[in-house]
């Protein structure tokens, strides 16, 4: 394998990587946004757990609750409180 062949393979790899990044740009952005919101949901549930002795409001800190709070935001938090109150 000579130098010209290696350069050509390298350029093709860079072009393929650029094409893949362009194709998956939007889905990756959505996935990272969902991950960030889920982490914020975990943080909100943690704060609720820390203040539970003072407020009497307690929600379980698990992945499903964090996803609900992360995806729906404040309405998701209220939804979890209503579900806990009803059940």
GIFEN-V353851 format. One record per residue. N is the residue number from 1. D_FIRST is the distance of its C-alpha to the first C-alpha in whole Angstrom. Layout:
# GIFEN-V353851
n=(N | N)
d_first=(D_FIRST | D_FIRST)
This chain:
# GIFEN-V353851
n=(1 | 2 | 3 | 4 | 5 | 6 | 7 | 8 | 9 | 10 | 11 | 12 | 13 | 14 | 15 | 16 | 17 | 18 | 19 | 20 | 21 | 22 | 23 | 24 | 25 | 26 | 27 | 28 | 29 | 30 | 31 | 32 | 33 | 34 | 35 | 36 | 37 | 38 | 39 | 40 | 41 | 42 | 43 | 44 | 45 | 46 | 47 | 48 | 49 | 50 | 51 | 52 | 53 | 54 | 55 | 56 | 57 | 58 | 59 | 60 | 61 | 62 | 63 | 64 | 65 | 66 | 67 | 68 | 69 | 70 | 71 | 72 | 73 | 74 | 75 | 76 | 77 | 78 | 79 | 80 | 81 | 82 | 83 | 84 | 85 | 86 | 87)
d_first=(0 | 4 | 7 | 8 | 6 | 7 | 10 | 11 | 11 | 13 | 15 | 16 | 16 | 19 | 20 | 21 | 22 | 25 | 26 | 26 | 28 | 30 | 31 | 32 | 34 | 38 | 37 | 36 | 39 | 41 | 40 | 40 | 44 | 45 | 44 | 45 | 48 | 48 | 48 | 51 | 53 | 53 | 54 | 57 | 58 | 57 | 60 | 62 | 62 | 63 | 66 | 67 | 70 | 71 | 71 | 71 | 68 | 65 | 62 | 60 | 56 | 54 | 51 | 53 | 55 | 53 | 51 | 54 | 55 | 52 | 51 | 55 | 56 | 60 | 61 | 59 | 60 | 64 | 63 | 62 | 65 | 67 | 66 | 67 | 70 | 71 | 69)
